[in-house]
Amino acid sequence: MYSKAIQRLFLTLIGVGVSLISLAQTQDSYEYNSEFTWGINKNSSGGLIGGFTFKKARKLSDRVLETFGLEIMNVKHPQEVRKPSRSTGNFFIYGKSNYLYAFRFQYGRDWILFTKAPQQGVEIKAVTAIGPSIGIVAPYYIERSVDNSFFVTVKEQYDPNNPQHNFNNILGTGNLFQGIGESSIQLGVNAKFGLNFEMGTVKSSVTGFEVGFLVDSYFKKVVLMPTTTNYAIFPTVYFTLFYGSRR
């Protein structure tokens, strides 16, 4: 399911790495002791924007950084497809019963492969991290008509066993964050490996991107779409555009 995406990622890594390593060969080192970054994430298990990342790092040596991270992600089922309502044209995901919001806490190491000069080149790091995951499973609400009336509607969690929740009866989705108070929690662990490319030209700021592979594993299956196969393990390839500061 994810093999093609993973292959594309590592082909991209090879191409990007080859083109940037030459830029990273600078004669002067770029010294700093700590950094804080935040980023916008796109991944194969998320939507247009997968979520947000935050990371604090401090140097243990010239080549190794200790890192503490937090990722907040919206995790989707592989079979989710947005479809328009035949009555309103509003989009919804037919068959979806729950959201999964993942809070991933991470402890890891960044290994500096190539350093950069203060105002040129690229710093390249190998990124590794592992930690606990807290999954917030929130109900997915749909809006449906009542007694085939276009003017009388109700918003409720999608239930495949409810005959009123057939495709033709659904008008759209519920309100943003509707039903969040009915959420349940599922625990798990996560681990990731990636390559980090920092290309900032100002010594005190950080700008760059990170690409890699992450596995999010929960202790039991997370039911996102009741009528199809659900999973406890969510492998994903990701791309993160990040910004931050260092000193």
SULPEHU-V888035 format. One line per field, one symbol per residue. psi: psi as a letter, one per 20 degrees, with the letter a starting at -180 (. if undefined). A space follows every 10 residues. Layout:
psi: ???
//
This chain:
psi: gigghgghgh hggggggghh hhhinqiqqo prhrqpqqrp qprijabgoh bqqpppqqph ahipppqpqp poqopqqhjp ppqqpighiq qropiphqqo opoopppapp oogprrrhkr apppqppqqq aqpopooqqo qqpqqpkkph iorqprppoi iohikrgiip iaraqpjpjh ijqrppqaqq qqprppopkq iphiqpparp qapqpoprir qoohohjapr qipnqqqrpp pqraqq.
//
